[in-house]
Amino acid sequence: MAPGDDRDPVRATMIAILQQLNRVESLHEGRERDQALGLADLERILRRFWATDREDVPVPQVLGLLVRNGLVRAHAHPAAGPRPPPVAPHYRITVAGKQFLVEALAKTDRIA
């Protein structure tokens, strides 16, 4: 989507996050630990995305919306040791998130 696009920047960011989570899951198929991204990773990846580049849409808030709606699941990787330090959550796309992504992309690919 181009910066001059009149689409909703929050929805566009939701789709961009879901695309990245789906991509990392596909790339690391069979290695569950590597199939998730942390918030810092998502912010870095989306740094030049038009909706987040201008700081119109904060990635943490959109990610929270995705988690609350069941499109993304948050989990912490277990750390080793008797008293492991707190670990920032990592995020992974859910089946509902994949379905939403497929439907959203199908709508944008249609010719009016």
Protein Blocks (a to p, Z undefined) as FASTA:
>chain_A
ZZklcbdfklmmmmmmmmmmmmmmmmmgoilmlmcccfklmmmmmmmgmklmnomacfkl
mmmmmmmnopaccdddddedjbdcdddddddddfklmmmmmmmmmmmmpcZZ
